[in-house]
Amino acid sequence: MARVDFGGVSREACLAYLPEAAVGDYVLVHAGFAITMVDEAEARQTLEDLRQLAELAGEDDAEPGFA
């Protein structure tokens, strides 16, 4: 298990599928499992896209990545 940061929200995620993941790596988490590694630029773009979608939906206080 690892502690991961979702745009400022900290959660636990299982690294069973990515045992090579290390501190500072960016991973895609689904249902509590880190399923793939992504580069920093892709991670930052994804978080920005999620922020913009939440804003368009009128959810100014919504955290990216959470429903």
C-alpha contacts under 8 A as a table, 3 or more apart, distances in Angstrom:
res1	aa1	res2	aa2	distance
1	M	12	E	6.52
1	M	13	A	5.65
1	M	14	C	4.48
1	M	15	L	5.73
1	M	16	A	7.87
2	A	12	E	5.50
2	A	13	A	5.37
2	A	14	C	6.26
2	A	15	L	6.73
3	R	10	S	6.60
3	R	11	R	5.63
3	R	12	E	4.53
3	R	13	A	6.31
4	V	10	S	5.57
4	V	11	R	5.40
4	V	12	E	5.95
4	V	13	A	6.58
5	D	8	G	5.77
5	D	9	V	5.44
5	D	10	S	4.47
5	D	11	R	6.43
6	F	9	V	4.92
6	F	10	S	6.15
6	F	11	R	7.48
6	F	64	P	7.18
6	F	65	G	6.93
7	G	47	L	6.84
7	G	63	E	7.29
7	G	64	P	6.43
9	V	63	E	7.79
12	E	32	G	7.09
13	A	29	V	7.14
13	A	32	G	4.83
13	A	33	F	5.28
13	A	34	A	6.19
14	C	17	Y	7.79
14	C	32	G	6.15
14	C	33	F	4.69
14	C	34	A	6.04
15	L	18	L	5.03
15	L	19	P	5.62
15	L	21	A	7.38
15	L	33	F	6.38
15	L	34	A	5.54
15	L	35	I	7.94
16	A	19	P	5.79
16	A	33	F	7.58
16	A	34	A	7.76
17	Y	33	F	7.51
17	Y	34	A	6.66
17	Y	35	I	6.03
17	Y	36	T	7.97
18	L	21	A	5.60
18	L	34	A	6.62
18	L	35	I	6.75
18	L	36	T	7.00
18	L	37	M	7.91
21	A	25	D	6.23
21	A	27	V	7.93
21	A	37	M	7.55
22	A	25	D	5.63
25	D	37	M	7.20
25	D	38	V	7.84
25	D	39	D	7.79
25	D	40	E	7.95
26	Y	37	M	5.71
26	Y	38	V	5.44
26	Y	39	D	6.31
26	Y	40	E	6.42
26	Y	43	A	6.62
27	V	34	A	5.90
27	V	35	I	7.06
27	V	36	T	5.56
27	V	37	M	4.23
27	V	38	V	5.62
28	L	34	A	5.56
28	L	35	I	5.79
28	L	36	T	5.38
28	L	37	M	6.20
28	L	38	V	6.97
29	V	32	G	6.04
29	V	33	F	5.27
29	V	34	A	4.25
29	V	35	I	5.86
29	V	36	T	7.62
30	H	33	F	5.36
30	H	34	A	6.49
30	H	35	I	6.80
34	A	37	M	7.86
38	V	42	E	6.33
38	V	43	A	6.36
39	D	42	E	5.47
39	D	43	A	6.27
40	E	43	A	5.04
40	E	44	R	6.12
41	A	44	R	5.23
41	A	45	Q	6.13
42	E	45	Q	5.12
42	E	46	T	6.07
43	A	46	T	5.18
43	A	47	L	6.32
44	R	47	L	5.23
44	R	48	E	6.23
45	Q	48	E	5.08
45	Q	49	D	6.09
46	T	49	D	5.06
46	T	50	L	6.20
47	L	50	L	5.13
47	L	51	R	6.22
47	L	64	P	6.27
47	L	65	G	7.72
48	E	51	R	5.05
48	E	52	Q	6.24
49	D	52	Q	5.14
49	D	53	L	6.22
50	L	53	L	5.07
50	L	54	A	6.18
50	L	64	P	5.26
50	L	65	G	6.76
51	R	54	A	5.17
51	R	55	E	6.19
51	R	62	A	7.96
51	R	63	E	7.52
51	R	64	P	5.62
52	Q	55	E	4.99
52	Q	56	L	6.16
53	L	56	L	5.10
53	L	57	A	6.16
54	A	57	A	5.06
54	A	58	G	6.31
54	A	59	E	5.02
54	A	60	D	6.39
54	A	62	A	6.27
54	A	64	P	7.37
55	E	58	G	5.08
55	E	59	E	5.43
55	E	60	D	5.19
56	L	59	E	7.43
59	E	62	A	5.19
62	A	66	F	7.39
62	A	67	A	7.94
63	E	66	F	5.81
